[in-house]
Amino acid sequence: MRLRPRSIRARDTLVAAVLAAVAFGLVAVGMDLVLRASTENRLLQETQLAGRRISAMVRDGTLVGQVPDETGGRVLIQVVAPGGNILGATKSAARYPRLSHTWPPADQRVQDMVQCPDDPRLPRCMVVEAIRVDTSFESVVVYAARPLPGYLVNGLLEAGLTGAVLALTAAAAWITWRIVGRTLRPVEQIRLQLAEISATDLSRRVPQPSGEDEIAELARTANGTLDRLERAVARQRQFASDASHELRTPLAGLRANLEDAAMHPDDTDMREAIRSALRDIDRLQTIVTDLLLLARIGTGGAVQEPIDLAELTAAELGRRSTRLEVTTDLAPDVRVRGVRMQLERLLGNLLDNAERYAASRVHVEVARRGTTALLRVTDDGSGIPDVDRERIFERFTRLDSARSRGTGGTGLGLAIAREIAQAHGGSLRVEDWPRGARFALLMPLDPRRPSETEPGPSAERGRP
């Protein structure tokens, strides 16, 4: 049998009710004991005062006739002989039989007690003080008694405290139910919104409450997860779209060449047909490789390491052979943190682009700008129009004046370079330059190394 409530709200309410019942119950028991003790002590003090006054009168022989009552009948007083005979009593106690059968022992002349006698003719419970008039065991005993209030005798106090405990427990449970319900209301809204989000519509977000509590953090985390999921799905869709768009042309050319060779084998130069097919296959392979790289960038899993940009640039330039004049201005110890293979690809794409469109010279610069690393690649070519400075970073973009499928690359080089820069927390943009094009990569320096001051204008000394 499952006794645990499935609802967090019900479970928290049950726990709060149990804890409240235990806490209020302990308080009620303590209040009962305190009320009883304080009431009995107060009644006992009044009883002692009246009883000892009469005991003094008996001992002094000044008690004559009826026992005087100075309490207005609140305290019952009887004077009892050693044999049990009542020698005298106050007017309010005269109608009762002997108030108590307890006889003070020899070593205790005064004895206080709370008695609940079985005799129905007596009050149900009383505070009683028995006083032997002198030290003799056979001495006369004065009994002074004060009936306890009804609420201490008939259980009314316990019933009231029990009712108060139940009422307070119910109030605590109701308050907990309301507070937990109000607290979990955003969670329910988040759940409903997440239940409605599907793979076809990832643009929706869960409601985000204000504040810095755990539920607000949960909403922010959920929205952040949805952002990453939407970007991942968009990346996959972009990959599928790019692949279907860009692979269509080389596949169509390859198919046309092969079909023509198959239909007219005698009129076809097989060597040229094979070379053309291999060129199309090389292009297909290059496009697929670049698309796969774009799909993997920023997805995690690659190991990052400290990298010196100057060393990385020098190594990349050392592997190249070019007809152009390449000048450098490489500041030492400009370290960033990233994936070496991806940063090599970023630099390689920028150098490929510069060499493709440069007239005679390419300049590469590495510098530090405060807490930022700067890498610039500048060529002296025809430059890039202002309206195209962002468009060139889109996938498969080729400027009509400079590139075509036949003479250029896949159209993914700059898109890959920007994706890599953004995946490393940096940016890649085209800067103003009087002649040619200048690409600037900005990346945060490795935080585990102390940042140095920004170099002065001397960093520009190697401008092309």
C-alpha angles and dihedrals in degrees: 000000000000110000099165112095114240093215118084088213093055092042093051090046091051092048091047091049093050093047091046091049092051093045096044090043091056090047090049092051090049092048091049092052093044093047092048093047095046093046093047091047091050093048091044092054091053091045093049093050093052095041096048091049090057091043090056091049091051092047092048093045092237095120107102125168121341118013108256119241115211095166098068092247096306093114119052112214128188131175109213128192121224091261092056098259115141107237096183143344142184117264092257092049098043093085093056128080118238107322096217139006093204111116116199111244122242095260094047115054094177122044127182123196147149112239133186103190124202092226106107089207091068128069111276096244130006142178103236133190118190115198126186106214093223138003094271114107089221091055125125114268125217115210118200117183137177119194114235117244114269094245089062092049109038097046094253091128093052091045091051093048091047090051090049090050092051092046093048091045090051090048091050091049092049093048091047091049091052096043095046090045091052091045093050095043092091089049090055090048090050090050093050092048093048090049090057096048113099136178090260093058115034095152094090120097134200118253110268116212120213122254135053101270127124095269092052088049089049091052092048091048091048091050090047090051090049089050091053092044092050091049091048092050091044088051091052092047090047089050092052092045094047093046094049091045101045101034092054095076100051091041091051091048092047092049093047092051093047093046091049091050091048094048097043107026093156094053096044127092097226094196092055091043091053092047090050091049091050091051090052090048091050090052091048090050092049093049093048091048092051093046091051090050090051090050092051100044112107095006093111130235096099116115115242122209139173109277129189105221093204092054091044091051094046091050092049093049091047091059093053131086115199140163090224130091108253119197126183140198105188118176111209126242097020097151128186132173118241151103107303096210092052094047089049088053091049092051092043092053091050091049092046090052093047094048091048095056104025118112098210113324143050124190124199122194132185118187144149123247107189105289093350131088116222127204119180129185114189130182132185096227131118093294131222123283115243092243091057099047093100098030093063089066092060118100118271092004114153122177108231093223094054114019144039136166089262100050105024136058129266094293091244103093099093092037089055091047093053093045090053092048093051092045087058093050094258140104138236122205144154114255129205112270129167096228128022127347129307121198117195124198117196120191134166115258119246102281092215091067122071112253117239130214119278113267118244130241091297088086087075094056094107099054114149 
